[in-house]
Amino acid sequence: MTDHIQIRPAEGLWVVRAGGAVLGESRDALEFHEGDRPAVIYFPRSDIGMAFLDESETRTRSPDIGEATYYSIQTKSTVIKDAGWSYEDPVAGAEQIRGYLAFHPEKVTVEQL
């Protein structure tokens, strides 16, 4: 992991919504900072309704984090393709996000309550 990445507990209660439904909420979310990019909130899988998520075939690789596995969300009316991602085996130094999911803010709503 490079020195431009910081992971820390996200303060307060965080919620993720898609298609009008709450997919999950957590007081144990993590705030992930990479350089000057906006912070990304990672939710523990145990706090997400995984029944709404289907693993897709999409994968990306970051040299600083590892390989990301993507998930599509099934709502009542549509499928939101590759709306979330997870690092199943993050590189050394990013292990904190193993077992956590992040979501694209342009595809779902992620907010602090």
C-alpha positions as CSV (number, residue, x, y, z in Angstrom):
1,M,0.0,0.0,0.0
2,T,1.3,3.5,-0.8
3,D,1.4,6.4,1.6
4,H,-1.4,8.2,-0.3
5,I,-4.1,5.8,1.0
6,Q,-5.7,6.2,4.4
7,I,-8.4,4.0,6.0
8,R,-10.2,5.0,9.2
9,P,-13.5,4.4,10.9
10,A,-16.4,6.5,9.4
11,E,-18.1,8.4,12.2
12,G,-21.8,8.0,12.8
13,L,-24.5,6.0,11.0
14,W,-24.2,5.4,7.2
15,V,-26.9,4.1,4.9
16,V,-26.9,2.9,1.3
17,R,-30.1,3.0,-0.8
18,A,-31.0,1.8,-4.3
19,G,-34.3,1.9,-6.2
20,G,-36.0,3.4,-3.2
21,A,-35.0,0.6,-0.8
22,V,-32.5,0.6,2.0
23,L,-29.8,-2.0,1.2
24,G,-28.0,-1.5,4.5
25,E,-26.9,0.7,7.2
26,S,-23.9,0.6,9.5
27,R,-22.1,2.2,12.4
28,D,-19.0,0.2,11.5
29,A,-18.3,1.6,8.1
30,L,-14.8,2.6,7.0
31,E,-13.8,5.8,5.3
32,F,-11.2,5.2,2.5
33,H,-9.1,8.1,1.2
34,E,-6.9,7.7,-1.9
35,G,-4.9,10.8,-2.7
36,D,-7.1,13.8,-3.5
37,R,-10.1,11.7,-4.6
38,P,-13.3,12.0,-2.7
39,A,-13.6,9.6,0.3
40,V,-15.3,6.3,-0.3
41,I,-17.4,4.6,2.4
42,Y,-17.0,0.9,2.8
43,F,-19.8,-1.1,4.5
44,P,-19.3,-4.4,6.3
45,R,-21.0,-7.2,4.3
46,S,-22.8,-8.2,7.4
47,D,-24.6,-4.8,7.4
48,I,-25.7,-5.1,3.7
49,G,-28.7,-7.1,2.3
50,M,-26.6,-9.3,0.2
51,A,-29.7,-11.0,-1.3
52,F,-30.1,-7.9,-3.4
53,L,-26.6,-8.1,-4.9
54,D,-25.4,-10.4,-7.6
55,E,-21.7,-10.8,-8.3
56,S,-21.0,-9.7,-11.9
57,E,-18.2,-10.8,-14.2
58,T,-16.5,-7.3,-14.0
59,R,-13.1,-7.1,-12.3
60,T,-10.6,-4.2,-12.1
61,R,-7.2,-4.1,-10.6
62,S,-5.5,-1.4,-8.6
63,P,-1.8,-1.8,-7.9
64,D,-2.4,0.0,-4.5
65,I,-5.4,-2.1,-3.4
66,G,-5.7,-5.3,-5.4
67,E,-8.4,-6.9,-7.6
68,A,-12.0,-5.6,-7.2
69,T,-15.0,-7.9,-7.6
70,Y,-18.2,-6.0,-8.8
71,Y,-21.8,-6.5,-7.8
72,S,-25.0,-5.6,-9.5
73,I,-28.1,-4.6,-7.5
74,Q,-31.6,-6.1,-8.3
75,T,-34.3,-3.5,-7.5
76,K,-38.0,-3.9,-8.0
77,S,-37.9,-2.4,-11.4
78,T,-34.3,-2.8,-12.8
79,V,-30.8,-4.1,-12.4
80,I,-28.2,-1.5,-11.5
81,K,-25.1,-3.0,-13.1
82,D,-21.8,-3.0,-11.3
83,A,-23.1,-0.6,-8.6
84,G,-20.8,-1.9,-5.9
85,W,-17.4,-3.5,-5.5
86,S,-15.3,-5.4,-2.9
87,Y,-11.7,-6.4,-2.6
88,E,-11.8,-10.0,-1.7
89,D,-8.0,-10.2,-1.2
90,P,-6.6,-6.7,-0.8
91,V,-2.8,-6.1,-0.9
92,A,-0.8,-5.8,2.3
93,G,-1.7,-2.6,4.1
94,A,-5.3,-2.5,2.8
95,E,-6.5,-5.6,4.7
96,Q,-9.0,-3.4,6.7
97,I,-11.4,-3.4,3.7
98,R,-11.5,-7.2,3.2
99,G,-15.1,-8.2,3.7
100,Y,-16.4,-4.7,3.0
101,L,-18.4,-3.3,0.1
102,A,-18.3,0.2,-1.5
103,F,-20.9,1.7,-3.9
104,H,-20.8,4.1,-6.8
105,P,-22.4,7.3,-5.6
106,E,-23.7,8.0,-9.1
107,K,-25.6,4.7,-9.1
108,V,-26.9,4.5,-5.5
109,T,-27.3,6.8,-2.5
110,V,-24.7,6.6,0.2
111,E,-25.2,9.1,3.0
112,Q,-24.5,9.7,6.7
113,L,-27.7,9.9,8.8
